[in-house]
Amino acid sequence: MFKRREKRGTGRVLLEAIYPPGGWGRAFNYMYYRLKRLPDPPHRIARGIAAGIFTSFSPMFGLHFFLAGFFAWMLRGNVVAAIFSTFIGNPVTFPFIAASSMFTGNVILGRETLVHFHALMLAFKRASGELWWNMMSLFNGTESHWENLAEFNREIFLPYLLGGAINGLVVSVAAYALAHPLIDAYQRRRSRLLQQKLQARLKIRSGAMVK
């Protein structure tokens, strides 16, 4: 009953992960619409948005939803808004987020600032593969190697984490300052329109009763 009429092939699934149906503009408009209509005070929704955007600058790939929810809970923000806002980090924006985070982190650490995005993603891929190998070595008896992971943590993960925290903090604070008044204005306008519709219905009913 709930299955797709047309089965999607692997290529289409990968394509839609990079470029969703209708485009990223439509996807962002949908998320913006859903965020505005969340049943929570503006400051809580704005805190959730800030938490989600901050998490998007983290190198903890695969854990963004959980981290965003945790940060939103810590800030007493809206968890749903935080999860939605992690989509700020997507295949289109990740190259810029990663490059800016590595640049900021390397500047602070006094290292070379130029890091190619392809090399960065390759390093993450190798590190995740080696981490999986070492975890499996606990069960299959093979020899584990931690030297490459230690180098990855020192050369890639640390500057990314440091730079992402700084850049993410700046962007999330700016997002909060922008989102709070917009959501507040939207909720006030929506509440006013609902009251006007309610009053109009009451007038119609009262007029019908008089007749």
C-alpha positions in Angstrom: 0.0 0.0 0.0 2.8 2.4 0.9 5.3 1.2 -1.6 6.5 3.3 -4.5 4.8 2.7 -7.8 8.1 3.0 -9.6 11.1 1.4 -8.0 14.2 3.6 -7.8 17.4 2.3 -9.1 20.7 2.8 -7.3 21.8 5.6 -9.6 18.6 7.5 -8.9 18.9 7.1 -5.2 22.4 8.5 -5.2 21.4 11.3 -7.5 18.5 12.3 -5.2 20.8 12.2 -2.2 22.9 14.8 -3.9 20.2 16.7 -5.7 16.7 16.1 -4.3 13.6 16.1 -6.5 12.5 19.6 -7.2 16.0 21.0 -6.4 17.6 22.2 -3.2 15.7 25.4 -3.4 12.4 23.6 -3.0 13.8 21.4 -0.2 15.0 24.4 1.7 11.6 26.2 1.2 9.9 23.1 2.6 12.1 23.0 5.6 11.7 26.7 6.2 7.9 26.3 6.0 7.9 23.4 8.5 10.2 25.3 10.9 7.9 28.3 10.9 4.9 26.2 11.8 6.4 24.3 14.7 4.3 24.6 17.8 6.9 26.2 20.0 7.9 29.7 21.1 10.2 31.5 18.6 13.2 31.5 20.9 13.0 27.7 21.3 12.7 27.2 17.6 15.6 29.6 16.9 17.8 27.8 19.5 17.0 24.5 17.8 18.0 26.0 14.4 21.3 27.3 15.9 22.0 23.9 17.4 21.5 22.1 14.1 23.6 24.6 12.1 26.4 24.4 14.7 26.3 20.6 14.5 26.6 20.7 10.7 30.1 22.1 11.1 31.2 19.1 13.1 33.4 16.4 11.6 31.3 13.8 13.4 29.7 12.5 10.2 26.9 10.1 10.8 26.1 11.5 14.3 24.8 15.0 13.3 21.2 14.1 14.1 22.0 12.8 17.5 24.4 15.7 18.3 21.9 18.3 17.1 19.2 16.8 19.3 21.5 16.7 22.3 22.7 20.3 21.8 19.1 21.5 21.4 18.1 19.7 24.6 21.0 21.3 26.4 20.0 24.7 25.1 16.3 24.1 25.8 15.6 24.5 22.1 13.3 22.7 19.7 14.8 19.3 18.9 12.8 18.9 15.6 14.1 22.3 14.5 17.6 21.2 15.3 17.3 18.0 13.2 15.8 19.9 10.3 18.6 22.4 10.4 21.4 19.9 10.1 20.4 19.7 6.4 22.3 23.0 6.1 25.2 20.6 5.8 24.5 18.8 2.5 26.6 17.6 -0.6 26.4 21.2 -2.0 27.6 23.0 1.1 29.9 20.4 2.7 32.9 21.4 0.5 32.6 25.0 1.7 32.0 24.0 5.3 34.9 21.5 5.3 37.3 23.9 3.6 36.5 26.8 5.9 36.7 24.7 9.0 40.1 23.2 8.0 41.4 26.7 7.2 40.3 28.2 10.5 41.6 25.2 12.5 45.0 25.3 10.7 45.3 29.0 11.2 44.8 28.7 14.9 47.2 25.7 15.1 49.8 27.6 13.0 49.8 25.0 10.2 49.6 25.1 6.4 46.1 26.3 5.5 45.7 24.9 2.0 43.9 21.5 2.1 42.1 20.1 -0.9 38.6 18.9 -0.3 39.1 15.7 -2.3 42.2 14.8 -0.1 40.2 15.6 3.0 37.3 13.3 2.1 39.8 10.6 1.1 41.5 10.9 4.5 38.1 10.5 6.2 37.3 7.4 4.1 40.6 5.8 4.9 40.3 6.6 8.6 36.8 5.1 8.8 38.0 2.0 7.0 40.9 1.5 9.3 38.7 2.1 12.3 36.3 -0.6 11.1 39.3 -2.9 10.5 40.6 -2.4 14.0 37.2 -3.0 15.5 36.8 -6.3 13.6 40.3 -7.3 14.7 38.9 -7.7 18.2 36.8 -10.6 16.9 38.8 -12.2 14.1 42.3 -12.1 15.6 43.9 -9.9 12.9 46.5 -7.3 13.8 45.2 -3.8 14.4 47.0 -0.6 13.4 46.4 2.7 15.2 49.3 4.7 13.8 47.5 6.0 10.8 44.4 6.9 12.8 46.6 8.8 15.3 48.1 10.8 12.4 44.6 11.4 11.0 43.4 12.7 14.3 46.3 15.0 14.6 46.5 16.3 11.0 42.8 16.3 9.9 40.3 15.7 12.7 41.7 18.1 15.3 41.9 21.2 13.0 38.5 20.3 11.5 36.9 20.0 14.9 38.5 23.2 16.2 37.8 25.3 13.1 34.3 23.8 12.7 33.5 24.7 16.3 34.5 28.3 15.8 32.9 28.8 12.4 29.8 26.9 13.5 29.5 29.1 16.6 29.7 32.3 14.5 27.2 31.1 11.9 24.8 29.6 14.4 24.7 32.8 16.5 24.0 34.8 13.3 21.3 32.2 12.3 19.6 32.6 15.8 19.7 36.4 15.5 18.0 36.2 12.0 15.6 33.3 12.7 14.1 34.6 16.0 12.5 37.8 14.8 11.4 36.1 11.5 9.6 33.3 13.3 8.2 35.7 15.9 6.8 37.9 13.2 5.3 34.9 11.4 3.7 33.5 14.5 2.2 36.8 15.4 0.8 37.3 11.9 -0.6 33.8 11.8 -2.2 34.2 15.2 -3.8 37.4 14.1 -5.1 35.9 10.9 -6.6 32.9 12.9 -8.3 35.3 15.3 -9.7 37.3 12.4 -11.1 34.1 10.8 -12.6 33.0 14.1 -14.3 36.4 14.7 -15.6 36.2 11.1 -17.1 32.8 11.7 -18.7 33.9 15.0 -20.3 36.9 13.3 -21.7 34.6 10.6 -23.1 32.3 13.2 -24.5 35.1 15.3 -26.2 36.6 12.2 -27.7 33.2 11.4 -29.1 32.9 14.9 -30.7 36.3 14.8 -32.5 35.4 11.6 
